Protein backbone atom coordinates (compact mmCIF):
# COMPACT_ATOMS: atom_id res chain seq x y z
CA UNK A 1 0.00 0.00 0.00
CA UNK A 2 1.50 3.33 -1.08
CA UNK A 3 0.37 6.77 -0.03
CA UNK A 4 0.66 9.84 -2.20
CA UNK A 5 2.01 12.97 -0.63
CA UNK A 6 -0.35 15.94 -0.70
CA UNK A 7 0.95 18.87 -2.75
CA UNK A 8 2.17 21.79 -0.68
CA UNK A 9 0.50 25.10 -1.67
CA UNK A 10 2.93 27.76 -2.79
CA UNK A 11 1.94 31.35 -1.90
CA UNK A 12 1.71 33.78 -4.78
CA UNK A 13 3.84 36.88 -4.40
CA UNK A 14 2.40 40.10 -5.78
CA UNK A 15 4.84 43.02 -5.97
CA UNK A 16 3.85 46.23 -4.20
CA UNK A 17 4.36 48.09 -7.50
CA UNK A 18 1.38 46.22 -8.92
CA UNK A 19 -0.86 46.75 -5.88
CA UNK A 20 -0.10 50.43 -5.25
CA UNK A 21 -1.96 51.94 -8.25
CA UNK A 22 -5.08 49.88 -7.48
CA UNK A 23 -4.90 50.80 -3.79
CA UNK A 24 -4.61 54.52 -4.66
CA UNK A 25 -7.51 54.26 -7.12
CA UNK A 26 -9.67 52.49 -4.52
CA UNK A 27 -8.81 55.09 -1.86
CA UNK A 28 -9.64 58.03 -4.16
CA UNK A 29 -12.87 56.41 -5.31
CA UNK A 30 -13.85 55.74 -1.69
CA UNK A 31 -13.20 59.36 -0.71
CA UNK A 32 -15.25 60.63 -3.66
CA UNK A 33 -18.09 58.31 -2.70
CA UNK A 34 -17.89 59.44 0.94
CA UNK A 35 -18.01 63.09 -0.18
CA UNK A 36 -20.96 62.33 -2.47
CA UNK A 37 -22.91 60.63 0.32
CA UNK A 38 -22.00 63.27 2.89
CA UNK A 39 -22.77 66.35 0.82
CA UNK A 40 -26.17 65.34 -0.60
CA UNK A 41 -28.61 67.54 1.29
CA UNK A 42 -32.20 68.43 0.51
CA UNK A 43 -31.40 70.66 -2.48
CA UNK A 44 -31.42 67.76 -4.91
CA UNK A 45 -33.90 65.40 -3.33
CA UNK A 46 -33.34 62.56 -5.80
CA UNK A 47 -29.69 62.18 -4.73
CA UNK A 48 -30.68 62.61 -1.09
CA UNK A 49 -33.23 59.80 -1.28
CA UNK A 50 -30.80 57.57 -3.17
CA UNK A 51 -28.10 57.82 -0.48
CA UNK A 52 -30.43 58.27 2.50
CA UNK A 53 -29.75 54.95 4.21
CA UNK A 54 -26.04 55.25 3.54
CA UNK A 55 -26.01 58.61 5.29
CA UNK A 56 -27.55 57.09 8.42
CA UNK A 57 -25.13 54.14 8.25
CA UNK A 58 -22.14 56.52 8.10
CA UNK A 59 -23.52 58.80 10.85
CA UNK A 60 -24.36 61.86 8.73
CA UNK A 61 -27.35 63.85 10.02
CA UNK A 62 -30.00 64.48 7.40
CA UNK A 63 -33.28 65.30 9.15
ZASE-318953 format. One line per field, with one value per atom (N, C-alpha, C): residue number from 0; atom name; x, y, z. Coordinates in Angstrom, 2 decimals. Example, Ala and Ser with C-alpha at 12.3 -4.5 7.8 and 13.67 -1.06 7.14 Angstrom:
BEGIN
n (0  0  0  1  1  1)
atom (N  CA  C  N  CA  C)
xx (13.19  12.30  13.20  12.85  13.67  12.90)
yy (-5.69  -4.50  -3.30  -2.25  -1.06  0.03)
zz (7.80  7.80  7.80  7.08  7.14  7.87)
// end
This chain:
BEGIN
n (0  0  0  1  1  1  2  2  2  3  3  3  4  4  4  5  5  5  6  6  6  7  7  7  8  8  8  9  9  9  10  10  10  11  11  11  12  12  12  13  13  13  14  14  14  15  15  15  16  16  16  17  17  17  18  18  18  19  19  19  20  20  20  21  21  21  22  22  22  23  23  23  24  24  24  25  25  25  26  26  26  27  27  27  28  28  28  29  29  29  30  30  30  31  31  31  32  32  32  33  33  33  34  34  34  35  35  35  36  36  36  37  37  37  38  38  38  39  39  39  40  40  40  41  41  41  42  42  42  43  43  43  44  44  44  45  45  45  46  46  46  47  47  47  48  48  48  49  49  49  50  50  50  51  51  51  52  52  52  53  53  53  54  54  54  55  55  55  56  56  56  57  57  57  58  58  58  59  59  59  60  60  60  61  61  61  62  62  62)
atom (N  CA  C  N  CA  C  N  CA  C  N  CA  C  N  CA  C  N  CA  C  N  CA  C  N  CA  C  N  CA  C  N  CA  C  N  CA  C  N  CA  C  N  CA  C  N  CA  C  N  CA  C  N  CA  C  N  CA  C  N  CA  C  N  CA  C  N  CA  C  N  CA  C  N  CA  C  N  CA  C  N  CA  C  N  CA  C  N  CA  C  N  CA  C  N  CA  C  N  CA  C  N  CA  C  N  CA  C  N  CA  C  N  CA  C  N  CA  C  N  CA  C  N  CA  C  N  CA  C  N  CA  C  N  CA  C  N  CA  C  N  CA  C  N  CA  C  N  CA  C  N  CA  C  N  CA  C  N  CA  C  N  CA  C  N  CA  C  N  CA  C  N  CA  C  N  CA  C  N  CA  C  N  CA  C  N  CA  C  N  CA  C  N  CA  C  N  CA  C  N  CA  C  N  CA  C  N  CA  C  N  CA  C  N  CA  C  N  CA  C)
xx (0.84  0.00  0.89  0.70  1.50  0.58  1.14  0.37  1.01  0.18  0.66  0.75  1.84  2.01  1.13  0.51  -0.35  0.53  0.13  0.95  0.92  2.05  2.17  1.83  0.84  0.50  1.64  1.88  2.93  2.25  2.57  1.94  2.36  1.43  1.71  2.21  3.30  3.84  3.41  2.80  2.40  3.24  4.00  4.84  4.00  4.54  3.85  3.62  4.51  4.36  3.07  2.61  1.38  0.14  0.27  -0.86  -1.09  -0.01  -0.10  -1.04  -1.02  -1.96  -3.42  -3.70  -5.08  -5.50  -4.59  -4.90  -5.18  -4.38  -4.61  -5.94  -6.24  -7.51  -8.68  -8.60  -9.67  -9.84  -8.74  -8.81  -9.46  -9.06  -9.64  -11.12  -11.47  -12.87  -13.70  -13.14  -13.85  -14.06  -13.06  -13.20  -14.23  -14.25  -15.25  -16.64  -16.79  -18.09  -18.51  -17.58  -17.89  -18.31  -17.62  -18.01  -19.40  -19.67  -20.96  -22.10  -21.88  -22.91  -23.06  -21.95  -22.00  -22.50  -22.39  -22.77  -24.17  -24.83  -26.17  -27.18  -27.60  -28.61  -29.92  -30.88  -32.20  -32.33  -31.30  -31.40  -31.74  -31.09  -31.42  -31.95  -33.26  -33.90  -33.71  -33.52  -33.34  -32.05  -30.96  -29.69  -29.82  -30.50  -30.68  -31.41  -32.48  -33.23  -32.43  -31.60  -30.80  -29.76  -29.16  -28.10  -28.58  -29.87  -30.43  -29.98  -30.12  -29.75  -28.24  -27.49  -26.04  -25.61  -26.33  -26.01  -26.21  -27.32  -27.55  -26.50  -26.12  -25.13  -23.78  -23.42  -22.14  -22.20  -23.39  -23.52  -23.72  -24.08  -24.36  -25.79  -25.98  -27.35  -28.03  -29.31  -30.00  -31.46  -31.89  -33.28  -33.32)
yy (-1.18  0.00  1.25  2.11  3.33  4.53  5.55  6.77  7.91  8.70  9.84  11.06  11.76  12.97  14.08  14.82  15.94  17.09  17.75  18.87  20.03  20.65  21.79  23.06  23.86  25.10  26.11  26.74  27.76  29.13  30.03  31.35  32.16  32.92  33.78  35.12  35.58  36.88  37.93  38.99  40.10  41.31  41.86  43.02  44.23  45.02  46.23  47.19  47.20  48.09  47.81  46.56  46.22  46.53  46.50  46.75  48.25  49.01  50.43  51.25  51.15  51.94  51.58  50.30  49.88  50.34  50.33  50.80  52.30  53.07  54.52  54.80  54.08  54.26  53.95  52.87  52.49  53.54  54.07  55.09  56.37  56.81  58.03  57.83  56.69  56.41  56.35  55.80  55.74  57.13  57.99  59.36  60.15  59.96  60.63  60.15  58.86  58.31  58.84  58.89  59.44  60.90  61.69  63.09  63.18  62.33  62.33  62.02  61.01  60.63  61.70  62.29  63.27  64.64  64.99  66.35  66.43  65.32  65.34  65.78  67.03  67.54  67.68  68.37  68.43  69.18  69.87  70.66  69.80  68.69  67.76  66.49  66.44  65.40  64.00  63.89  62.56  61.92  62.70  62.18  61.90  62.79  62.61  61.30  61.03  59.80  58.58  58.69  57.57  57.16  58.12  57.82  57.95  58.02  58.27  57.25  55.97  54.95  54.92  55.19  55.25  56.38  57.49  58.61  58.22  57.53  57.09  56.07  55.16  54.14  54.78  55.85  56.52  57.60  57.85  58.80  60.24  60.50  61.86  62.25  63.41  63.85  64.32  64.03  64.48  64.82  64.92  65.30  66.59)
zz (0.00  0.00  0.00  -0.99  -1.08  -0.84  -0.25  -0.03  -0.82  -1.42  -2.20  -1.30  -1.42  -0.63  -1.19  -0.29  -0.70  -1.19  -2.26  -2.75  -1.75  -1.60  -0.68  -1.46  -0.96  -1.67  -1.60  -2.71  -2.79  -2.83  -1.88  -1.90  -3.13  -3.62  -4.78  -4.26  -4.80  -4.40  -5.42  -4.92  -5.78  -5.38  -6.30  -5.97  -5.58  -4.67  -4.20  -5.36  -6.35  -7.50  -8.26  -8.23  -8.92  -8.08  -6.77  -5.88  -5.66  -5.60  -5.25  -6.13  -7.46  -8.25  -7.97  -7.78  -7.48  -6.09  -5.14  -3.79  -3.81  -4.56  -4.66  -5.35  -6.42  -7.12  -6.20  -5.44  -4.52  -3.42  -2.91  -1.86  -2.39  -3.57  -4.16  -4.45  -5.02  -5.31  -4.03  -2.97  -1.69  -1.11  -1.21  -0.71  -1.52  -2.82  -3.66  -3.29  -3.08  -2.70  -1.33  -0.39  0.94  0.85  0.02  -0.18  -0.80  -1.79  -2.47  -1.49  -0.66  0.32  1.38  1.80  2.89  2.48  1.21  0.82  0.23  0.01  -0.60  0.45  0.39  1.29  0.53  1.09  0.51  -0.79  -1.26  -2.48  -3.69  -3.83  -4.91  -4.26  -4.13  -3.33  -3.91  -5.22  -5.80  -5.27  -5.24  -4.73  -3.24  -2.53  -1.09  -0.80  -1.52  -1.28  -1.68  -2.72  -3.17  -2.14  -1.45  -0.48  0.96  1.18  2.50  3.54  3.24  4.21  4.44  3.39  3.54  4.45  4.40  5.29  6.75  7.04  8.42  8.84  7.95  8.25  8.58  7.88  8.10  9.19  9.75  10.85  10.43  9.17  8.73  9.10  9.72  10.02  8.74  8.62  7.40  7.65  8.88  9.15  9.93)
// end
